[in-house]
Amino acid sequence: MQTKNYSRLSTCIRCAIAGVTSLALTAPVWANTEEQTETAAPERVERIAVVGSRSAPRSVADSPVPVDIIGGDELMKTGSTDMLNMMATTVPSMNVHSHPISDAATLIRPLNLRGLSSDSTLILVNGKRRHRSAVITMLGGGLNDGAQGPDISAIPGAAIKQVEILRDGAAAQYGSDAIAGVVNFVLNDRDEGGHIEVRRGEFYAGDGTSNEINANIGMPLSDAGFFNISAQYKSSDPTSRSVQRGDALQHIADGNPNILQPAVQIWGSPKISDDIAIFANAGLDLGNGRDAYLFGNYSERDVLGGFYYRDPYTRGGVFSNDGGETLLVANTNPALGGCPTVSLADTSFSAVNSQVSALPAHCFTFFSMFPGGFTPNFGGNITDTSLVGGTKGEFLSGPLQGTMYDFSATVGRSEASFSIVNTVNASLGPDTPTEFEPGRYIQLEKHFNADFYRFVPVGLYEDLAVAGGLQWSEESFEIVAGDVASWEIGPYIDDGMSIGSNGFPGFKPDDAGVYVRRHWAAYVDFEAEFSENFLAGFALRHEDYETFGTTTNYKLTGQYRLTDDLAIRASTSTGFRAPTVGQANISNVRTAVAEGELVDIALLSPTNPVSQLFGATELTPETSTSYAFGVVYSGNDFFMTADLYRIDVDDRISQSAEIPITEEQKEQLRATGIRGVDSLSLISFYTNDFSTKTTGLDVVMNYGANLLNGRSTFSLAYNWNKTEVTKFSDITGAFKVSRLEQDLPRHRATLGWNQQWNDVSMFVRGNYFGKYQGVHADSDGLNVDASAKITFDIEVNYAINNAFSVAVGAQNVFDTKPERLPEGMQRILGAKYFETSPMGINGGFWYLRGRYSF
């Protein structure tokens, strides 16, 4: 086959264009040779992106859709060791909230691109679909309620060669979830050399100390391949941005010496320990234009965070069921007689404690076990594994001669094993344990892909690039029941004690099960150069799910080069996000005592007959339509892109409100043969219940020059993003609408300066966060218009020699504080800052880093 030098589709074209980098913070690559003078222009290599085209990689300047590229080394120029924070710090159109005291969202935090939910962004590794995490975000701050996205924190920075961010709808090319865009993590593929890096940091407040050691090594695999492995081990201490709650202060004033100081309830980052991440990437040249590849990962970490404080005088189901007038008392042996009432009219510790101490031996109250109350700590063990293998090359004979192929198989698994400590199953009384394992979620995905592309002569300026492929997938979601004590109904329910591990009741055996779904997909993709200046593309994808049926989506793209340096581009597409198997089948029933009666509060699947009585139907895909228009300029060491976009998403999935079920409705269900409804009191389910319109603007600029006896790169990245809820049901509610529309800042920007001298480099970045809605603890009525903030980051790196370097840096170097809660609410909630702060709530962070390269 004759090899052609395609002007736009080949990876080697336009490689000498100065400063072509799609993300402002990515510095150009340049050689540091002895012959080079301090003011000589460096040799720069154009960045090439895999995402955005199903035919062949292309330069970001020639892409008809916006693609950002972040080099792996640039990602590591932050104080954070978490991939989520690295990404959000670098890309203004990405946001990550802290999510303290948010159940499983604290364990695996969601990432949001262009203001859409975390599972509206498709994650790839080496161009292959990444599996979802096992965690469904029940408390996602409105924006991510019910979302189930991948666990990006499992990817270590040391493993990354570059990250490619496609900021455009791409479901017609890549399938479900690519509504907001695609993030592709490209793994290191060096066959020699490597590094070992040690990093330590701490917040200015003196907490949150983090320690990390990471390494990467590349080795040859025979004489025709490579094996590259990265490993990371890190730990992070918890942080606290809390104040003592008002009720705890009152108990201290009443003489209670058992109140935890300085705060009974912690708002901050969780404790992360034994965080291990390993990624391996291998490739082998098989000869005759064929290659084999294999890559995968193993990661595991333990996470532990705080929950709400249980007041020893008022907490229902544990200490008091009448608002703090009397203590709950359990009679462990009624044959010995009744138990006296413990009055809380006099709240002094001595008065209450003397009554509790005088109780007969068969009378038990949790005040004697926890006289200062208690605060559960919720966490879990998160494990993530994957393996991808395949072969690619070119058919050298037969009817497919000249066609490139890529056959691959992928398996990915995520497991979240939950734990909760320092709490009780009150219904077990004095026999309750204080540590529980409430159960596990397991997500397992398998994908098989066959992808093809070739260039077909059709009489155009360049041959038509044609791509196509097939995919078969299987996805399963498993719920594993918790230990018996975490859900058991103990003997003291008649005394008014609550059931299950308090704070996070365990999954019952009836909740457990494995749910499986399969689907297949086929796609075609065409890209044509009609002239030297005009490129257009069309993609079409059809998918067939065994549950809800089929969906077909398209994408049109085009770029027209007005001059050698200036081009305009546009795209329009439809997209979809299939409901996950977990969302469609999750079921969890927790038991509570209401008005002296034992009742069940159930999250049921939408296909459950009980849910369907209230109008639930089988979940259908979220559907989207996207439009984008942009300009690209590259020349004279200056690079700029500006892209306007609009994304309409219909039938978005969310969890319904808790709906009361009446006796008449229970009888109706019994008449149809449905069992297990007698104890149900409230139910909720997932449903397609609202639609949104998102409009925005992305601007990226990059300029390089020889300044200050070295090389300077200046960068600007700006995002304006506005989301409007265009349709919603009563289930959604006005407060959730306001959260969807206002919790994220509409304006975000970063301005960076990267300065390189011979042995010293410096990086300075300013971060702008526009106004946003401050919300705390999902509380309606506790929402304010929070003011804009500006923070600064800095890092200075010194190369001791060719092998050793050291760096010192700080994020939020001036310790700019987020929006504070009103004084009165601080005492009620025990928190200083609104948790929706886009800059986080922890303040300034400093770090030291040492690196040995070989």
C-alpha positions in Angstrom: 0.0 0.0 0.0 1.3 3.4 -0.9 1.9 5.7 2.1 0.4 9.2 1.8 1.4 12.3 3.8 -2.1 13.4 4.7 -2.2 17.1 5.6 -4.6 16.7 8.5 -4.9 13.1 9.5 -1.3 12.1 9.9 0.4 12.5 13.2 3.6 13.9 11.7 2.1 16.9 9.9 2.7 20.5 10.9 5.1 19.3 13.7 7.1 22.5 13.7 4.2 24.9 14.4 5.2 27.0 17.3 3.4 26.7 20.6 0.5 24.6 19.4 -0.9 23.3 22.7 -4.6 23.1 23.2 -4.6 23.7 26.9 -3.1 26.9 28.2 -1.2 25.2 31.0 0.6 22.8 28.8 4.1 24.1 28.0 5.7 23.4 24.6 8.2 20.6 24.4 11.8 21.8 23.7 15.3 20.5 23.7 17.9 21.6 26.2 21.2 21.1 24.4 24.6 22.5 25.1 24.6 24.2 21.7 21.4 26.1 22.4 21.8 29.7 23.6 19.6 31.2 26.2 17.6 33.2 23.7 17.5 30.6 20.9 14.0 29.5 19.8 13.3 26.0 21.2 12.3 23.2 19.0 8.6 22.6 19.6 6.5 19.5 18.9 2.9 19.8 18.1 0.5 17.9 20.4 -1.5 15.1 18.8 -4.9 13.9 20.1 -6.4 10.5 19.8 -10.0 11.5 20.8 -12.3 13.5 18.5 -11.7 11.3 15.4 -12.4 7.6 14.9 -10.1 7.4 11.9 -6.6 8.6 12.8 -5.0 11.0 15.4 -4.8 14.6 14.5 -3.2 17.8 15.7 -5.4 19.9 18.1 -5.2 22.9 15.8 -6.7 20.8 12.9 -9.4 19.2 15.0 -13.0 20.3 14.1 -13.9 19.9 17.8 -12.2 21.4 20.9 -9.6 19.1 22.4 -7.4 20.1 25.4 -4.2 18.2 26.0 -2.4 18.2 29.4 1.0 16.7 29.6 1.7 14.3 32.4 4.5 16.4 33.8 2.1 19.4 33.9 -0.5 17.5 35.8 2.1 16.8 38.5 2.8 20.5 39.0 0.2 20.8 41.7 0.2 20.2 45.4 -2.7 17.7 45.1 -2.0 14.0 44.7 -5.6 13.2 43.6 -6.3 13.0 39.8 -9.7 14.7 40.4 -8.1 17.8 41.9 -5.3 17.8 39.2 -7.9 17.9 36.5 -10.3 20.4 38.1 -7.3 22.8 38.9 -6.1 22.7 35.3 -9.4 22.8 33.3 -11.8 25.6 34.1 -14.8 23.8 32.6 -14.3 21.0 35.1 -15.6 21.2 38.7 -15.2 19.0 41.8 -16.9 19.5 45.1 -15.6 18.3 48.4 -18.8 16.5 49.5 -18.1 16.2 53.2 -20.7 14.1 55.1 -22.3 12.9 51.9 -22.4 9.1 52.3 -20.7 7.3 49.4 -20.0 10.6 47.6 -17.3 11.2 50.2 -15.6 7.9 49.1 -15.7 8.5 45.4 -16.2 12.1 44.4 -17.8 13.0 41.1 -16.2 15.1 38.4 -18.4 17.5 36.4 -17.6 18.8 32.9 -19.5 21.7 31.5 -22.0 21.7 34.4 -23.4 18.2 33.7 -23.4 15.2 36.0 -20.4 13.0 36.4 -21.8 10.2 34.4 -22.3 12.5 31.4 -18.6 12.5 30.7 -17.1 9.4 29.1 -13.7 8.3 30.5 -11.2 6.4 28.3 -7.8 4.9 29.0 -5.6 4.5 25.9 -8.8 5.1 23.9 -10.7 2.3 25.6 -13.8 2.7 27.7 -13.2 2.9 31.5 -15.6 1.1 33.7 -17.9 2.9 36.2 -17.3 2.9 39.9 -19.5 0.8 42.2 -20.7 3.9 44.0 -24.1 5.5 43.1 -24.0 9.0 44.5 -27.1 9.2 46.6 -26.2 12.6 48.1 -24.7 14.4 45.1 -25.5 18.0 45.9 -28.4 18.1 43.3 -26.1 18.0 40.3 -24.9 14.4 40.8 -27.8 12.9 42.7 -28.1 9.3 41.5 -25.0 9.6 39.2 -22.6 6.6 38.7 -19.4 7.7 37.1 -15.9 6.2 36.9 -13.5 6.5 39.8 -10.8 8.8 38.4 -8.9 8.9 41.7 -7.8 5.3 40.9 -5.5 6.7 38.2 -2.1 7.8 39.4 -0.4 10.8 37.9 2.9 8.9 37.4 1.2 6.6 34.9 0.0 9.4 32.6 1.8 10.5 29.4 -0.9 13.0 28.6 -4.6 13.6 29.1 -6.9 14.5 26.2 -10.2 16.3 26.9 -12.7 16.4 24.1 -15.1 19.2 25.1 -18.0 18.2 22.7 -20.8 15.7 22.6 -19.4 12.4 21.1 -22.0 9.6 21.7 -22.2 9.0 18.0 -18.5 8.1 18.1 -18.0 6.5 21.5 -21.5 5.6 22.8 -23.2 6.2 26.1 -22.1 8.9 28.6 -20.3 11.1 26.1 -22.9 13.9 26.4 -20.6 16.6 27.9 -17.4 15.2 26.3 -14.7 12.6 26.6 -11.6 12.4 28.8 -8.8 10.1 27.5 -5.9 9.2 29.8 -3.0 8.2 27.6 -0.5 5.9 29.5 3.2 6.2 29.5 4.8 4.0 26.9 8.5 4.7 27.3 10.7 1.6 27.0 13.6 3.0 29.1 14.3 5.3 32.0 11.9 6.4 34.7 11.7 8.3 37.9 11.1 8.0 41.7 9.3 10.9 43.4 8.6 11.7 47.0 6.1 14.4 48.0 4.9 15.8 51.3 2.4 18.5 51.9 0.1 20.1 54.5 -2.7 22.7 54.7 -1.8 26.0 56.3 -4.2 25.1 59.1 -1.8 22.3 60.2 -4.0 19.3 59.1 -4.5 17.2 56.0 -0.9 16.1 55.9 -0.3 14.0 52.8 2.6 11.8 51.9 3.2 10.2 48.6 5.8 8.2 46.8 5.4 7.4 43.1 7.5 5.8 40.5 7.6 5.0 36.8 9.9 2.7 34.9 10.1 1.8 31.3 11.7 -1.4 30.0 12.1 -3.0 26.7 9.9 -6.1 26.0 12.3 -8.2 23.9 13.8 -6.1 21.1 10.4 -5.1 19.6 8.3 -3.8 22.5 8.0 -2.0 25.8 6.7 -2.6 29.3 6.0 0.5 31.4 4.8 0.3 35.0 3.8 3.0 37.4 3.1 2.7 41.1 1.9 5.1 43.7 1.4 4.9 47.5 0.0 7.8 49.4 -2.0 8.7 52.5 -3.8 11.8 53.6 -4.9 12.9 57.1 -8.3 14.3 57.6 -9.1 18.0 57.8 -11.6 19.9 59.9 -13.1 23.3 59.0 -15.6 23.0 61.9 -16.8 24.9 64.9 -18.4 23.5 68.0 -22.1 23.0 67.5 -24.4 25.1 69.7 -26.0 22.2 71.3 -22.6 20.8 72.3 -21.6 24.1 73.7 -24.7 24.1 75.8 -23.9 20.6 77.1 -20.4 21.8 78.1 -22.0 24.8 79.9 -24.2 22.3 81.7 -21.2 20.5 83.0 -21.0 17.6 80.6 -17.3 16.6 80.5 -17.7 14.0 77.8 -18.3 16.3 74.8 -15.7 15.9 72.2 -13.4 19.0 71.7 -12.9 21.1 69.7 -15.8 19.9 67.6 -18.3 17.1 67.8 -19.0 17.2 64.0 -16.3 17.4 61.4 -16.7 19.2 58.0 -13.6 18.5 56.0 -11.7 16.0 53.9 -11.8 12.3 54.9 -8.8 10.3 56.1 -7.3 8.3 53.2 -4.9 5.5 54.1 -3.1 2.7 52.3 -3.9 4.3 49.0 -2.2 2.0 46.5 -2.4 2.4 42.7 -0.5 0.4 40.0 -0.8 0.8 36.3 1.0 -1.2 33.7 1.2 -0.7 29.9 2.8 -3.0 27.4 3.1 -3.2 23.6 4.8 -5.5 21.2 5.6 -5.3 17.5 4.5 -8.6 16.0 5.9 -7.7 12.6 4.1 -7.2 9.2 2.4 -4.1 10.5 0.9 -5.8 13.5 1.1 -4.9 17.2 -0.2 -6.4 20.4 -1.0 -4.4 23.5 -2.0 -5.0 27.1 -2.6 -2.6 30.0 -4.4 -2.7 33.3 -4.5 -1.5 36.8 -5.0 -2.4 40.4 -5.9 0.1 43.1 -7.1 0.0 46.7 -7.7 2.6 49.4 -9.4 3.0 52.7 -11.5 6.1 53.3 -13.0 7.3 56.6 -15.0 10.4 57.1 -17.4 12.0 59.6 -21.1 12.0 60.0 -23.6 14.1 61.9 -23.4 14.3 65.7 -26.0 12.3 67.7 -27.0 14.6 70.6 -27.2 12.6 73.9 -30.4 14.4 74.9 -32.4 14.6 71.7 -31.4 12.1 69.1 -34.5 10.2 68.1 -34.4 6.4 68.2 -31.3 6.3 70.4 -31.5 8.9 73.3 -35.0 10.4 73.2 -38.2 10.1 71.2 -40.1 13.1 72.7 -37.8 15.9 71.7 -35.6 15.8 74.8 -38.1 15.7 77.6 -37.2 12.2 78.7 -34.5 9.6 77.9 -35.2 6.4 76.1 -34.9 3.5 78.5 -34.7 -0.2 77.4 -36.0 -2.8 79.8 -33.7 -5.8 79.4 -35.7 -8.0 81.8 -39.4 -7.0 82.2 -39.8 -9.8 84.7 -37.8 -7.6 87.2 -40.3 -4.8 86.9 -40.6 -1.6 84.9 -38.1 1.2 84.5 -38.4 4.6 85.9 -38.6 7.7 83.7 -35.4 9.7 83.3 -36.4 13.4 83.1 -34.4 15.9 81.0 -36.2 18.9 82.5 -32.9 19.8 84.3 -30.3 19.4 81.6 -27.3 19.7 83.9 -25.0 16.7 83.5 -25.1 16.0 87.2 -28.9 15.9 87.3 -29.2 13.6 84.3 -26.3 11.4 85.2 -27.5 10.8 88.7 -30.8 9.6 87.4 -29.1 7.3 84.9 -26.8 6.0 87.6 -29.7 5.2 89.9 -31.5 3.0 87.3 -32.0 -0.6 88.1 -29.5 -3.0 86.5 -32.2 -4.2 84.0 -32.8 -0.7 82.7 -30.5 0.5 80.0 -30.0 3.8 78.3 -27.5 4.8 75.7 -26.7 7.8 77.8 -24.6 5.5 80.0 -22.7 4.2 77.0 -22.3 7.6 75.2 -22.8 10.3 77.8 -21.4 12.9 75.4 -23.3 11.6 72.4 -21.5 10.1 69.5 -20.6 10.9 65.9 -20.5 7.9 63.5 -17.6 7.7 61.1 -18.5 6.4 57.7 -16.1 5.0 55.2 -15.0 1.9 53.2 -12.5 0.1 51.2 -12.5 0.9 47.5 -10.8 -1.5 45.1 -10.6 -1.0 41.3 -9.1 -3.4 38.8 -9.1 -3.5 35.0 -7.4 -5.4 32.1 -7.4 -4.5 28.5 -5.8 -6.5 25.7 -5.8 -6.4 22.0 -4.1 -6.4 18.6 -4.0 -3.8 15.9 -2.4 -3.5 12.5 -3.2 -3.5 8.8 -4.6 -6.2 6.5 -1.9 -6.8 4.0 -3.9 -9.0 1.6 -7.4 -10.1 0.6 -10.5 -7.9 0.1 -9.6 -5.8 3.2 -6.1 -5.0 2.1 -5.1 -1.6 3.3 -7.6 -1.5 6.1 -6.4 -0.8 9.6 -7.9 -2.9 12.4 -8.0 -2.9 16.2 -9.5 -5.9 18.1 -9.7 -5.5 21.9 -11.3 -7.0 25.0 -11.8 -5.1 28.2 -12.8 -6.1 31.7 -13.2 -3.7 34.6 -14.3 -4.2 38.2 -15.0 -1.7 41.0 -15.9 -2.7 44.6 -17.0 -0.5 47.4 -17.1 -2.3 50.8 -18.8 0.1 53.3 -18.0 0.4 57.0 -19.4 2.5 59.8 -17.8 2.8 63.2 -18.6 4.6 66.5 -22.3 4.0 66.1 -25.0 1.5 67.3 -27.9 -0.6 66.3 -30.1 0.8 69.0 -32.6 -2.0 68.8 -29.9 -4.4 70.1 -29.6 -2.4 73.3 -26.5 -3.1 75.4 -25.6 -6.0 73.1 -25.0 -3.7 70.1 -21.6 -3.6 68.4 -20.2 -0.2 67.6 -18.6 -1.2 64.3 -20.5 -2.5 61.3 -20.0 -3.6 57.7 -23.3 -2.5 56.0 -22.6 -4.3 52.7 -20.9 -3.9 49.4 -21.6 -2.7 45.8 -19.7 -4.4 42.9 -19.7 -3.0 39.4 -18.3 -5.4 36.7 -18.1 -4.5 33.0 -16.9 -6.4 29.9 -16.4 -4.9 26.4 -15.3 -6.5 23.1 -14.5 -4.1 20.3 -13.6 -4.5 16.6 -12.6 -1.2 15.0 -11.6 -0.6 11.4 -10.5 2.4 9.3 -9.0 3.0 5.9 -8.5 5.7 3.3 -10.7 5.4 0.2 -9.9 7.3 -3.0 -13.2 9.0 -4.1 -11.8 12.0 -6.1 -11.6 14.5 -3.3 -8.6 16.7 -2.3 -7.5 13.8 -0.1 -8.7 10.3 0.2 -11.9 9.8 2.2 -11.2 8.5 5.8 -13.7 5.8 6.6 -14.0 4.1 10.1 -16.4 1.6 11.5 -16.8 -0.9 14.2 -18.7 -3.2 16.4 -19.0 -3.4 20.2 -20.5 -6.0 22.5 -20.8 -5.2 26.2 -22.0 -6.8 29.4 -22.5 -4.8 32.6 -23.5 -6.2 36.0 -24.2 -4.5 39.4 -24.2 -6.6 42.6 -25.5 -5.7 46.0 -24.0 -7.8 48.8 -25.8 -7.9 52.2 -24.2 -6.4 55.2 -23.4 -8.2 58.5 -26.4 -9.2 60.4 -26.0 -6.6 63.2 -26.1 -3.8 60.6 -29.7 -4.5 59.6 -31.1 -6.8 62.3 -34.3 -5.9 64.1 -33.3 -6.3 67.8 -35.5 -6.9 70.8 -35.8 -3.3 71.9 -37.8 -1.9 69.1 -40.9 -1.9 71.4 -38.9 0.5 73.6 -38.6 2.9 70.7 -35.1 2.1 69.6 -34.1 2.5 65.9 -33.1 -0.4 63.7 -29.9 -1.0 61.8 -26.5 0.6 62.1 -27.3 4.2 62.9 -26.4 6.6 60.1 -26.1 3.9 57.3 -28.3 0.9 57.8 -27.0 -2.3 56.3 -28.3 -3.9 53.1 -30.7 -6.7 54.0 -30.5 -10.2 52.3 -33.7 -9.3 50.5 -31.8 -6.3 49.0 -28.9 -8.4 47.7 -28.7 -9.6 44.1 -26.8 -9.5 40.8 -28.3 -7.6 37.9 -27.0 -8.0 34.4 -27.5 -6.1 31.1 -26.0 -6.7 27.7 -26.0 -4.6 24.6 -24.3 -4.3 21.2 -23.4 -1.3 19.0 -22.3 -0.5 15.5 -20.9 2.7 14.1 -19.5 4.3 11.0 -17.4 7.5 10.7 -16.4 9.5 7.7 -14.0 12.4 7.4 -13.3 14.1 4.1 -11.0 16.9 2.9 -13.0 18.6 0.1 -10.2 21.1 -0.4 -6.9 22.2 1.2 -9.0 24.4 3.5 -12.2 22.5 4.2 -12.6 19.3 6.3 -15.9 17.7 7.2 -17.0 14.6 9.1 -20.0 12.5 9.8 -20.6 9.8 12.4 -23.5 7.5 13.0 -23.9 5.0 15.8 -26.7 2.5 16.6 -26.9 0.7 19.9 -29.3 -2.1 21.1 -29.9 -2.7 24.8 -31.7 -5.8 25.9 -33.7 -3.7 28.5 -35.0 -0.4 27.0 -34.4 -1.0 23.3 -32.4 0.8 20.7 -31.0 4.3 20.1 -29.3 5.9 17.1 -27.2 9.0 17.2 -25.3 11.2 14.7 -22.6 13.8 14.6 -21.6 16.4 12.0 -18.4 18.3 12.2 -16.5 20.7 10.0 -13.5 23.0 9.9 -12.7 25.7 7.3 -9.2 27.3 7.3 -9.6 31.0 6.4 -5.8 31.5 6.3 -2.8 29.4 7.2 -3.2 30.5 10.8 -6.9 31.1 11.3 -9.8 28.5 11.0 -13.4 28.2 12.0 -15.1 25.0 13.1 -18.6 23.8 14.0 -20.3 20.6 15.1 -23.8 19.3 15.9 -24.7 16.0 17.4 -27.2 13.9 19.2 -26.3 11.8 22.2 -27.6 9.6 25.0 -26.7 8.3 28.4 -28.1 4.8 29.2 -29.3 4.3 32.7 -26.8 2.2 34.6 -27.8 -1.3 35.8 -27.3 0.0 39.3 -29.7 2.9 38.8 -32.3 0.6 37.2 -32.1 -2.1 39.9 -30.9 -0.7 43.2 -33.1 -1.6 46.1 -32.5 -0.7 49.7 -35.0 -0.8 52.5 -34.2 0.8 55.9 -36.4 0.3 58.9 -37.4 3.0 61.3 -39.9 3.6 64.1 -42.5 6.2 63.3 -45.2 7.2 65.9 -44.4 4.0 67.8 -44.8 1.8 64.7 -42.1 -0.2 62.9 -42.1 1.0 59.3 -39.9 0.5 56.2 -38.6 3.3 54.1 -37.7 1.9 50.7 -35.6 2.9 47.7 -37.1 0.5 45.1 -36.3 -0.2 41.5 -38.6 1.6 39.0 -39.8 -1.8 37.7 -41.0 -2.9 41.2 -44.8 -3.1 41.2 -44.9 -0.9 44.3 -43.0 1.8 42.5 -45.2 1.5 39.4 -48.3 2.0 41.5 -47.0 5.6 42.0 -46.2 6.1 38.3 -42.7 4.7 38.0 -41.7 3.2 34.7 -38.6 1.5 33.3 -35.8 4.0 33.0 -35.1 5.3 29.5 -31.9 6.9 28.3 -31.2 10.6 28.8 -31.0 12.1 25.3 -29.1 15.2 24.2 -28.6 17.5 21.3 -25.4 19.6 21.1 -24.3 22.5 19.0 -20.9 24.2 18.9 -19.1 26.9 16.9 -15.5 28.0 17.3 -12.4 29.7 16.0 -8.8 28.5 16.1 -5.7 30.7 15.6 -2.1 29.4 15.6 0.9 31.4 14.5 3.8 33.5 15.7 4.1 31.6 19.0 0.5 32.3 19.8 -2.4 29.8 20.0 -6.0 30.5 20.7 -9.3 28.7 20.5 -12.8 30.1 21.4 -15.8 27.8 21.3 -19.5 28.5 21.9 -21.7 25.6 22.8 -25.2 24.5 23.7 -26.2 21.1 25.2 -29.9 20.2 25.6 -30.4 17.1 27.7 -33.9 15.6 28.0 -35.3 13.1 30.5 -32.4 13.3 33.0 -32.4 10.6 35.7 -32.8 11.5 39.4 -34.2 10.0 42.6 -37.8 10.8 43.4 -38.9 12.2 46.7 -40.1 9.9 49.4 -43.8 9.2 48.8 -46.1 8.0 51.6 -48.0 4.8 50.9 -51.5 4.5 52.3 -53.4 1.5 53.6 -55.7 1.6 50.6 -52.8 1.4 48.2 -51.3 -1.5 50.2 -54.6 -3.4 49.9 -54.6 -2.7 46.2 -51.1 -4.3 45.9 -52.1 -7.3 48.0 -55.0 -7.9 45.8 -52.7 -8.3 42.8 -50.5 -10.8 44.7 -47.7 -8.4 45.7 -46.2 -9.4 49.1 -44.0 -7.5 51.5 -45.9 -4.2 51.5 -47.4 -4.4 55.0 -44.6 -2.5 56.7 -43.8 0.0 53.9 -44.4 3.6 54.9 -42.4 5.7 52.4 -40.9 4.8 49.0 -38.7 6.4 46.4 -37.3 5.3 43.0 -35.2 6.6 40.1 -37.1 8.3 37.3 -36.6 10.4 34.2 -38.0 13.6 35.6 -36.3 16.8 34.3 -34.6 18.4 31.3 -31.9 21.0 31.1 -30.3 23.5 28.6 -26.6 24.3 29.0 -24.9 27.1 27.1 -21.4 28.3 27.4 -18.1 29.6 26.0 -14.6 28.1 26.3 -11.6 30.3 25.5 -8.0 29.0 25.5 -4.9 31.0 24.8 -1.2 30.2 24.8 1.8 32.4 24.0 5.5 31.6 24.1 8.5 33.9 24.0 12.1 34.2 25.0 12.0 36.5 28.1 14.1 37.1 31.2 17.0 35.1 29.8 14.9 32.0 29.5 11.7 30.7 27.9 8.3 32.0 29.0 4.9 30.6 28.3 1.8 32.6 29.2 -1.6 30.9 29.2 -5.3 31.8 29.7 -8.2 29.4 30.0 -11.7 30.7 30.5 -15.1 29.0 30.8 -18.6 30.6 31.0 -21.3 28.0 31.7 -25.0 28.4 32.3 -27.5 25.6 33.0 -31.3 26.1 32.9 -33.8 23.5 33.9 -36.4 23.6 31.1 -38.8 21.0 32.4 -39.2 19.4 35.8 -41.8 17.5 37.8 -43.0 17.9 41.3 -40.5 15.3 42.3 -37.7 17.5 41.3 -38.8 20.6 43.3 -37.8 24.2 43.2 -34.8 23.8 45.5 -33.2 21.1 43.4 -33.7 23.3 40.3 -31.9 26.2 42.0 -29.0 23.8 42.8 -28.8 22.6 39.2 -28.8 26.1 37.9 -26.7 28.0 40.4 -24.4 25.8 42.6 -21.5 25.9 40.1 -19.9 29.3 39.2 -20.9 30.5 35.8 -17.4 32.0 35.3 -14.1 30.2 35.8 -10.7 31.2 34.6 -7.0 30.4 35.0 -4.1 32.6 34.1 -0.7 30.9 34.1 3.0 31.8 33.6 5.6 29.1 33.1 9.2 30.3 33.2 12.1 28.0 32.2 15.8 28.8 32.8 18.7 26.4 32.6 18.4 24.8 36.0 15.4 26.6 37.5 11.8 26.7 36.4 8.9 28.5 37.9 5.1 28.2 37.5 2.6 30.7 38.7 -1.2 30.4 38.2 -4.1 32.6 39.1 -7.5 31.0 39.5 -10.8 32.9 39.2 -14.1 31.5 40.6 -17.2 33.5 39.8 -20.3 33.9 41.9 -22.2 30.8 42.9 -25.0 29.6 45.1 -23.7 28.7 48.6 -25.5 25.7 50.0 -24.8 23.6 53.0 -26.0 20.2 54.2 -28.6 20.0 51.3 -30.6 22.5 53.3 -33.3 24.4 51.6 -33.4 28.0 52.9 -29.7 28.0 53.8 -28.6 29.2 50.4 -27.0 32.5 49.5 -25.3 34.2 46.6 -21.7 33.6 47.4 -19.1 36.1 46.1 -16.3 35.5 43.5 -12.9 34.5 44.7 -9.3 34.6 43.3 -6.6 32.2 44.4 -2.9 31.8 43.4 -0.7 28.8 43.0 3.1 28.7 42.7 5.9 26.2 42.2 9.6 26.6 41.9 11.7 23.7 40.7 15.5 23.4 40.9 17.4 20.8 38.9 20.4 19.9 41.1 21.9 17.8 38.2 20.5 15.7 35.3 19.1 13.2 37.8 17.9 15.0 40.9 15.5 17.9 41.2 13.6 19.5 44.1 10.5 21.6 44.1 8.6 23.7 46.6 5.1 25.1 46.0 1.8 26.1 47.3 -1.8 26.0 46.2 -4.0 29.0 47.3 -0.7 30.6 48.4 -2.4 33.5 50.1 -4.9 31.3 52.0 -8.0 32.9 50.5 -11.0 31.7 52.5 -14.2 30.5 50.9 -17.7 31.9 51.6 -18.5 31.7 55.3 -21.8 30.5 56.7 -23.7 33.1 58.8 -22.7 33.0 62.4 -26.0 31.6 63.6 -25.9 28.8 61.1 -22.3 28.0 62.0 -23.4 27.0 65.5 -26.4 25.0 64.2 -24.4 23.0 61.6 -21.0 23.1 63.2 -19.4 24.3 60.0 -17.5 27.4 58.9 -17.9 27.4 55.1 -20.5 26.6 52.5 -19.6 23.1 51.2 -20.4 24.1 47.6 -17.4 26.3 47.5 -15.7 25.6 44.1 -12.3 26.3 45.5 -12.8 23.8 48.3 -13.0 24.6 52.0 -9.5 23.7 53.3 -7.6 26.8 52.4 -3.9 27.2 51.6 -1.7 24.1 51.0 2.1 23.9 50.8 4.2 21.0 49.5 7.7 19.8 48.9 8.7 17.3 46.2 11.9 15.5 45.4 12.5 13.6 42.1 15.2 11.2 40.9 15.1 10.5 37.1 17.1 7.8 35.4 
